[in-house]
Every structure is written in structure tokens, then in C-alpha cells.
Amino acid sequence: MKKSVEEDVFIPLYPKSTVEDKSSLRSKFQERRFWSAVKLLSNVVLWDGIVQEDKVRDLGLSKLLNRYLLLNILNTPPGLDNIEKCNKVLGCLPERWFQDLKGGSTLPELLNFSQHLLQ
């Protein structure tokens, strides 16, 4: 899993003016790479309970979400596309990770994502 996250994930960052046109090849390529990384996130998280939780959280949240997915989400203009991306990422996360948290708090690895959601 670690090798896949470190070597197989690539989401190019293009200038906003380039990807605003959803029919452009760059925009389509960037979107395909984003959704491929979301699928990898969901697959990594499936190992929760089998592999040590800290390893799964490191790969899924610290490496995939914060290093790749969040950059793309932050560069997506506010709107339905951004909401869809955030919902899909949230849908990957196991509820068990949030059971012992007190109201208004989140996992340390999700602070930047949480701030984006609040905005």
C-alpha cells in the first residue's frame, strides 16, 4: 500500500485558468487522477482493523488526503464539484475513528480538511 501511495499517485496541478474549462484535456486528466486517488483512499481505509490503525491513518490521511487530494480540493472552485469531492472523501473515512472525539474536535490529520469544510 505504501508503495502505491508513494509511487502511483500523481495529480497534476495546473493553473486555474487551464482547468476551468471542464472539456480541456488537462482538466479531464486531472479529474481522472483525483478520482483514482480517492479510490485508492477507500481501498487503504478498508484495511482498518486488519492493519494497525496508525499505519492506515498515516497512509490514508497524512499521505493521500493531505499530500494529494486536499490540494486538488482547495483548487476546485466552490460549488457542486467541490461538494461532491468532499463528500466522497468523507464517505471513505471509518466512523470508528470519530467515536471518541468530543464535540467540535477532529482528528489531527483532518484539521486542514475540516477548515476547508467550515469555509
Buried (B, 14 or more C-beta within 10 A) or exposed (E): BEEEBEEEBEBEEBEEEBBEEEEEEEBEBBBEBBBBBBEBBBEBBBBBEEEEEEBBBBBBBBBBBBBBBBBBBEBBEEEEEBEEBBEBBEEBBBEEBEEEEEEEEBBEBBEEBEEBBEE
